[in-house]
Amino acid sequence: MANHSNTSQPLPSWLMLVIFLAIMAVLWIFGDLFIFILGLLVMSIIFAGGYDRNPANHEHH
């Protein structure tokens, strides 16, 4: 068996913000108001969870 090491780095905060804004822009352009609001709520919960688990954010506290 090959020895696989997990060297994946978490995404930087600025990249998470860019991805979030890009997804919101797609929802705004191609969806209606209900889909945008629903997507905003769901994506906020998902990205807040990912941001909270990012170890780079805990270095400053």
C-alpha positions as CSV (number, residue, x, y, z in Angstrom):
1,M,0.0,0.0,0.0
2,A,1.2,3.5,-0.8
3,N,1.8,5.9,2.1
4,H,-0.5,8.9,1.4
5,S,0.0,12.0,3.5
6,N,-2.7,14.5,3.9
7,T,-1.0,17.8,2.9
8,S,-4.2,19.7,1.9
9,Q,-4.1,23.2,3.1
10,P,-7.3,25.0,4.2
11,L,-8.5,27.8,1.9
12,P,-7.4,31.3,2.8
13,S,-10.1,33.7,4.0
14,W,-9.9,36.0,1.0
15,L,-10.5,33.0,-1.4
16,M,-13.5,31.9,0.7
17,L,-14.9,35.4,0.4
18,V,-14.3,35.5,-3.4
19,I,-16.0,32.1,-3.9
20,F,-18.9,33.2,-1.7
21,L,-19.4,36.4,-3.6
22,A,-19.1,34.6,-7.0
23,I,-21.8,32.1,-6.0
24,M,-24.0,35.0,-4.8
25,A,-23.5,36.8,-8.1
26,V,-24.6,33.7,-10.0
27,L,-27.7,33.4,-7.8
28,W,-28.5,37.1,-8.3
29,I,-28.0,37.0,-12.1
30,F,-29.7,33.7,-12.9
31,G,-32.2,33.3,-10.1
32,D,-35.2,35.2,-8.8
33,L,-35.4,37.0,-5.5
34,F,-36.6,33.9,-3.5
35,I,-33.8,31.8,-4.8
36,F,-31.3,34.5,-4.0
37,I,-32.5,35.0,-0.4
38,L,-32.7,31.2,0.1
39,G,-29.2,30.7,-1.4
40,L,-27.8,33.6,0.7
41,L,-29.1,32.0,3.9
42,V,-27.8,28.5,3.0
43,M,-24.4,29.7,1.7
44,S,-23.9,31.9,4.8
45,I,-24.4,28.9,7.1
46,I,-22.1,26.7,5.0
47,F,-19.3,29.3,4.7
48,A,-19.6,30.4,8.3
49,G,-19.0,26.8,9.4
50,G,-16.0,26.6,7.1
51,Y,-14.6,29.9,8.3
52,D,-15.0,28.9,11.9
53,R,-13.1,25.6,11.3
54,N,-10.2,27.4,9.5
55,P,-7.2,27.2,11.8
56,A,-5.7,30.4,10.5
57,N,-8.5,32.3,12.1
58,H,-7.7,31.0,15.6
59,E,-4.1,32.2,15.6
60,H,-5.3,35.8,16.4
61,H,-7.4,34.9,19.4
